[in-house]
Each structure stands twice: as structure tokens, then as C-alpha cells.
Amino acid sequence: MTDELVSRRSFLSAAVAAPAVPALLTSDRIAIFDPPPERIRIATIATSYAAPAATFTPAEVQQIRSQGKNIEMTVTMSLDELNRLLPEVDVVIGAVNPDMLAKAKNLRWMQHTEAGMERALFPELVKSPVVVTNMARMFAPCISETAIAMLLALTRGLNKYYIPQFPQKKFFAERNLVEVDGMTMGIVGLGGLGSATAMRAHYGFNMRILATDAKPMVKPIFVDTLREPGWLMEMVPQVDVLVSAAPLTKETTRMFDEKVFRAMKKTAYFLNISRGGLVDQPVLIRALNEGWIAGAGLDVVTPEPLPPDSPLWDCPNTVLTCHTSGFSPQRRLRMIGLIAENVRRYANGLPLLNVVDKQRGY
């Protein structure tokens, strides 16, 4: 059995030569296991074994196992059990660490259960032939809904006026409110989160969408302009809402800095739905307190949890949702569905979905 990683260009060339070959392009790299494995051994890795609990229900395990022949799946309940299994498994669901990777001599594929990869990739894994896939786009529907909710809370005065006066049983009609209809939204990172937020903003609120992304891609019909990351400082002064939806990498760490916040309109709002590390947080605090921008909606901050003495708690016109925007019952169905589909593809020698470019970090 050989693992074949081919570039997009090579894969397309092969597809032209042999049109019957299925071509599903979901990332900058295509992972194909050819010939397909005759026997599949899967182990799950829990985030903590301190309080052992099944992370997959029997029905979910059956859904995954039913995707091919001769599939064994073990939901490990302790670190000792995992360590016994690692030398034999070819697939893990979860994230390995360097010690686990050293034990997993036959590991071919790691299905991460998160979208962000900044904590899951380490040098040994990056250099290894192990294919890594993630949960990109699985959290996008619920996170994008939180993004819109935070924006509306800011513009319609819910957080500033109405929610605080509710426990006081005061009826005070505030008229200093803003419409989002027809605004311009700037998206930094047009992946799953950015695309879902842009789509809802455009079709739901008639917003004009500008965006930047590091990967070449076809511009969605609901996006007015899509450019490379270098266009950021030209885009920022144009927007009424600036959305941080990029992955956290060495290149993007603290990219939202003083230069960016000072370039924003004083009437503009900033939303961060990706990672707190993308933002120079002390500068954002200054921007909010000194009125450089109109407000901020933050699902993610640094550090997490945010300490009680952080000045971010007291910033004016700020909404914090404590890194919970990715939760909903529906997202679990999508996650299990993706795992099952990727197991089916792995078992049949088809390209996996959501293959991570380990060098780029997403």
C-alpha cells in the first residue's frame, strides 16, 4: 500500500488524461490511499482521560464502522488503553502528540476534531507522511450566526441599552441605533467561517462583501471583491464591519494591530470569530476606550478564559461570547457525518475531505 499526495496541478493533469477518475478538490492538497486498505483499525483520542467517558455513542460508532468492510473502531477510555492500541492503528480520530506519534508506527491518517490546527501540528507530525484532515466548515453555520447576532446586538443597542436595563425593570427608549442593511463588510479569511458569514450578511442584510484570502479560489457570487492578503490595508478603510475569520498561523498572529484599527472608520465594528491570537488585544482595548472604532464583538480572546481583571471586560460597546459560537446539536451531526464520509473515502481509495496543508498550518 502506498500513500499518494499530489498537488492540485498534478491531480488536474491526471484528471484530464483520465476523465473517469473522480476529482474532488477541497484543499490545496489531495490525499489518496491507493490501493485502499484491506483492514482499517481506528482509535479515538480524548482530550482528557481524567474522567473517562465515551466521546462517541454506539450509534455514531456504528455509523462510522458501516462505511466499509473490515473496520474496527475503539473508543479509548484511558491513556493506557490508547497506548496499547497505537502501534496497531492506521487511523486516529482526535489529535496525537509527539509521544503518541512515536508509538503509532502504522499511522496513516489523523482526523482532527477541530477546525483550527495551531495546537495540533508539531514538527514531527508536519514532517511525517501522516495525512491530517480537520473539521473545516463544520462549525461555520453556528459561528456565522453568532457573528451576525453580535453585530445586531451592537448596532441595535441590545448590549448597551436594553439588556442592562432589563433587570432594573426600566423602560427607556434609546434612539441612537444603527442599521446594518446596505453596509460594507470586510472579511479576512474567506474559508468556512468567512464564507458563511459573508453569505448571511449579503443575502440577509443586503451587505456589500469585500474579502481577502491567502489561497487562490473562485470568488463566490455573493462577494463583490476578493483579493490577496496584501490588499488588507486598502480594504479596511472602506468597510463598516471588519471580520476576523483567518486561521492562526505565524503569518497571521496579531495581524489586527494599531495600523489596522486606526485605519478603520470611527463608525465601524470589529468582529473576531476565529482565534484571539490574531488580534493585538492591548491595542484593541485602546481602540475601544478611545473611540477609534464604534464597537467589537468577540467570540475569542487572549487568554482564554479571560481573567476577571482584564480591562477588556470594561470596554464600551463590546460583546463577549466566550468562545462558544461553535456549539449546537446540529454541528455534532455534521462532524460525525464528515468522519463517516472520510472513512468511506479512505476505505475505497477516494480523495479525503478537508485535507490540511501541514506546512501552511490550515
BELGI-V150449 format. One record per run of one state. SS is the DSSP state (A for helix, B for strand, O for the rest). FROM is the first residue (numbers start at 0). LEN is the number of residues. If there is no record, write none. Layout:
((SS | FROM | LEN) (SS | FROM | LEN))
//
This chain:
((O | 0 | 1) (B | 1 | 6) (A | 7 | 10) (O | 17 | 11) (B | 28 | 6) (O | 34 | 5) (B | 39 | 5) (O | 44 | 13) (A | 57 | 8) (O | 65 | 5) (B | 70 | 5) (O | 75 | 3) (A | 78 | 8) (O | 86 | 4) (B | 90 | 3) (O | 93 | 4) (A | 97 | 6) (O | 103 | 5) (B | 108 | 3) (O | 111 | 11) (A | 122 | 5) (O | 127 | 3) (B | 130 | 3) (O | 133 | 6) (A | 139 | 16) (O | 155 | 2) (A | 157 | 9) (O | 166 | 17) (B | 183 | 5) (O | 188 | 3) (A | 191 | 14) (O | 205 | 2) (B | 207 | 5) (O | 212 | 12) (B | 224 | 3) (O | 227 | 1) (A | 228 | 8) (O | 236 | 4) (B | 240 | 4) (O | 244 | 11) (B | 255 | 1) (O | 256 | 1) (A | 257 | 6) (O | 263 | 5) (B | 268 | 4) (O | 272 | 3) (A | 275 | 3) (B | 278 | 1) (O | 279 | 1) (A | 280 | 9) (O | 289 | 5) (B | 294 | 4) (O | 298 | 12) (A | 310 | 4) (O | 314 | 3) (B | 317 | 3) (O | 320 | 8) (A | 328 | 20) (O | 348 | 6) (B | 354 | 1) (O | 355 | 7))
//
